Amino acid sequence: MKMTQDHRTALGDILRWRRDVRHFRSDPIDSSVLQRLRQHMDRAPSVGNARPWRVVQVESALARTRIIEVFERCNAEAAQAYEGASRRDYLALKLAGLQEAPVHLAVFTDHAVRQGRGLGRRTMPETLAYSTVMAIHTLWLAARAENIGLGRVSILDPDAVAAVLDVPSSWSLTGYLCLGHAETETDIPLLHEVGWQRDTRMDWKMV
């Protein structure tokens, strides 16, 4: 299939409107939409076709509560790295939609994966985790195309999350994701809106 200008325009819109969402409505995501998102994520590229991502949909209220407790502890510790006005600004940020988002996905990388038979990762074993990141990004763009918001929660202790979810020891947390309908639609990143950090110029050199 040859891509057209309509495809390029649509992709540009999706990339521009793909935002890290922290403010969610609590109404559920339709099951047919979730199924399509799973199918799109399944098409993500991976090193040697290893497909190392392992997704845990966290439905248990107890597990969610424990994940939120891990976040709150890690967030309080992170705040201590700042002083004065910077700490005030940090504590004013909403850095996760864990309470409101209807869908929680913990995405792990399986470092004991046998698929792919090691192709392409003997000198760069980190490409397993990179493959999982690609799967997350594929899901992120697909969610935006479905008018679903996605927020990645990185202020977590990966080992604590793995313990809460009781996953195999060969799995490492690559991303904890919140999905749901965004409270508001905007193409402006939250950290721009609140004055925390503007985009810096991309470093692209010719050698």
Secondary structure per residue as TSV (DSSP state, phi and psi in degrees):
chain	resnum	aa	ss	phi	psi
A	1	M	-	360.0	128.3
A	2	K	-	-90.1	128.8
A	3	M	-	-73.3	147.5
A	4	T	-	-115.4	175.9
A	5	Q	H	-61.5	-32.6
A	6	D	H	-61.4	-40.5
A	7	H	H	-63.8	-45.1
A	8	R	H	-63.5	-39.8
A	9	T	H	-65.3	-44.6
A	10	A	H	-62.6	-42.2
A	11	L	H	-64.3	-41.1
A	12	G	H	-60.4	-41.0
A	13	D	H	-64.2	-43.9
A	14	I	H	-63.0	-43.2
A	15	L	H	-65.1	-39.0
A	16	R	H	-70.1	-35.8
A	17	W	H	-93.7	0.9
A	18	R	-	-75.5	110.2
A	19	R	-	-123.6	158.1
A	20	D	B	-84.2	104.0
A	21	V	-	-88.0	133.8
A	22	R	-	-121.3	-16.0
A	23	H	-	-109.3	106.8
A	24	F	B	-114.4	151.4
A	25	R	-	-81.5	154.3
A	26	S	-	-90.2	-5.9
A	27	D	S	-66.5	147.3
A	28	P	-	-70.5	161.9
A	29	I	-	-90.8	133.5
A	30	D	-	-59.3	139.7
A	31	S	H	-60.5	-32.6
A	32	S	H	-68.0	-33.6
A	33	V	H	-68.3	-44.6
A	34	L	H	-59.7	-38.6
A	35	Q	H	-64.2	-41.6
A	36	R	H	-64.5	-38.9
A	37	L	H	-63.2	-39.6
A	38	R	H	-61.9	-42.2
A	39	Q	H	-64.6	-41.0
A	40	H	H	-67.0	-42.6
A	41	M	H	-61.0	-33.6
A	42	D	T	-65.4	-17.2
A	43	R	T	-94.1	4.2
A	44	A	-	-65.2	148.8
A	45	P	-	-74.6	154.0
A	46	S	-	-151.9	153.0
A	47	V	G	-63.3	126.2
A	48	G	G	59.6	18.6
A	49	N	G	56.4	36.9
A	50	A	-	-72.8	-30.7
A	51	R	-	49.3	62.4
A	52	P	-	-85.8	-1.6
A	53	W	E	-76.4	140.2
A	54	R	E	-128.7	122.0
A	55	V	E	-108.8	127.9
A	56	V	E	-114.8	115.5
A	57	Q	E	-86.0	116.1
A	58	V	-	-90.5	103.2
A	59	E	-	-103.4	-28.9
A	60	S	-	-62.9	129.4
A	61	A	H	-61.9	-38.1
A	62	L	H	-64.7	-45.1
A	63	A	H	-63.4	-41.4
A	64	R	H	-63.3	-41.7
A	65	T	H	-60.7	-42.1
A	66	R	H	-68.3	-36.8
A	67	I	H	-64.0	-42.7
A	68	I	H	-61.4	-39.6
A	69	E	H	-62.9	-40.0
A	70	V	H	-62.0	-44.8
A	71	F	H	-59.9	-47.8
A	72	E	H	-62.0	-39.1
A	73	R	H	-66.2	-46.8
A	74	C	H	-66.2	-36.1
A	75	N	H	-67.2	-40.1
A	76	A	H	-64.3	-39.0
A	77	E	H	-67.0	-40.8
A	78	A	H	-63.1	-36.0
A	79	A	H	-62.2	-27.7
A	80	Q	T	-69.2	-14.4
A	81	A	T	-76.6	-9.9
A	82	Y	-	-111.0	158.6
A	83	E	-	-130.1	153.9
A	84	G	H	56.3	-128.9
A	85	A	H	-63.5	-32.7
A	86	S	H	-65.9	-39.3
A	87	R	H	-66.9	-39.9
A	88	R	H	-60.3	-45.2
A	89	D	H	-63.9	-40.6
A	90	Y	H	-62.1	-47.9
A	91	L	H	-67.1	-20.1
A	92	A	H	-80.4	-15.1
A	93	L	S	-74.9	141.9
A	94	K	-	-94.8	110.2
A	95	L	-	-107.4	4.3
A	96	A	-	-161.3	149.2
A	97	G	-	-109.0	33.5
A	98	L	T	-62.1	-33.2
A	99	Q	T	-73.0	-37.5
A	100	E	T	-99.3	-32.1
A	101	A	-	-62.3	131.0
A	102	P	S	-73.2	-22.4
A	103	V	E	-124.3	128.1
A	104	H	E	-115.4	129.2
A	105	L	E	-125.3	122.6
A	106	A	E	-98.1	120.3
A	107	V	E	-110.9	120.1
A	108	F	E	-111.2	157.2
A	109	T	E	-105.4	127.4
A	110	D	E	-90.6	107.6
A	111	H	T	-81.7	-3.8
A	112	A	T	-105.2	16.0
A	113	V	-	-60.5	136.8
A	114	R	-	-96.8	-22.3
A	115	Q	T	-58.9	143.1
A	116	G	T	88.2	-16.0
A	117	R	T	52.1	34.0
A	118	G	T	81.8	1.3
A	119	L	T	-60.6	127.6
A	120	G	T	82.4	0.4
A	121	R	-	-130.2	14.1
A	122	R	S	-71.4	-34.9
A	123	T	S	-94.9	-18.6
A	124	M	-	-134.3	73.8
A	125	P	T	-61.2	-20.4
A	126	E	T	-65.7	-12.8
A	127	T	H	-65.9	-16.7
A	128	L	H	-62.5	-50.2
A	129	A	H	-65.2	-37.0
A	130	Y	H	-60.2	-37.1
A	131	S	H	-63.3	-40.1
A	132	T	H	-65.7	-38.3
A	133	V	H	-61.3	-40.6
A	134	M	H	-62.1	-39.0
A	135	A	H	-64.7	-39.7
A	136	I	H	-64.5	-43.3
A	137	H	H	-65.9	-37.7
A	138	T	H	-60.4	-45.2
A	139	L	H	-61.1	-40.4
A	140	W	H	-61.6	-46.7
A	141	L	H	-67.6	-39.7
A	142	A	H	-63.4	-39.0
A	143	A	H	-63.1	-42.6
A	144	R	H	-61.0	-39.4
A	145	A	H	-66.1	-21.5
A	146	E	T	-95.9	7.8
A	147	N	T	61.7	32.5
A	148	I	-	-108.4	134.2
A	149	G	E	-87.3	149.1
A	150	L	E	-134.0	135.3
A	151	G	E	-127.9	133.1
A	152	R	E	-98.1	128.8
A	153	V	E	-103.2	109.8
A	154	S	-	-104.8	-7.6
A	155	I	-	-89.0	69.3
A	156	L	S	-143.6	151.8
A	157	D	-	-87.1	110.1
A	158	P	H	-56.6	-39.3
A	159	D	H	-66.8	-37.4
A	160	A	H	-66.7	-40.2
A	161	V	H	-64.5	-43.4
A	162	A	H	-60.7	-38.0
A	163	A	H	-68.4	-41.6
A	164	V	H	-59.4	-41.7
A	165	L	H	-92.0	-4.7
A	166	D	T	53.4	54.8
A	167	V	-	-94.8	164.1
A	168	P	-	-58.3	152.0
A	169	S	T	-66.5	-20.3
A	170	S	T	-81.3	-5.3
A	171	W	E	-93.3	135.1
A	172	S	E	-123.1	141.4
A	173	L	E	-69.6	126.2
A	174	T	E	-107.8	-30.7
A	175	G	E	-164.0	136.6
A	176	Y	E	-110.1	121.1
A	177	L	E	-117.8	139.2
A	178	C	E	-109.8	131.8
A	179	L	E	-126.0	144.2
A	180	G	E	172.5	-180.0
A	181	H	-	-78.5	128.9
A	182	A	B	-70.2	145.4
A	183	E	S	-62.1	-39.4
A	184	T	S	-136.9	152.4
A	185	E	-	-99.1	125.8
A	186	T	-	-153.2	148.5
A	187	D	S	-103.4	12.1
A	188	I	S	-101.6	121.3
A	189	P	-	-58.5	142.9
A	190	L	H	-56.7	-40.8
A	191	L	H	-68.8	-21.5
A	192	H	H	-73.4	-46.5
A	193	E	H	-58.2	-39.7
A	194	V	T	-92.6	0.7
A	195	G	T	79.3	19.0
A	196	W	S	-77.2	-46.1
A	197	Q	-	-160.5	125.9
A	198	R	-	-91.4	162.7
A	199	D	-	-63.7	140.0
A	200	T	-	-98.7	162.5
A	201	R	-	-68.8	134.3
A	202	M	-	-68.7	135.6
A	203	D	-	-90.9	103.8
A	204	W	-	-128.2	106.5
A	205	K	-	-109.0	153.2
A	206	M	-	-107.1	131.1
A	207	V	-	-127.8	360.0
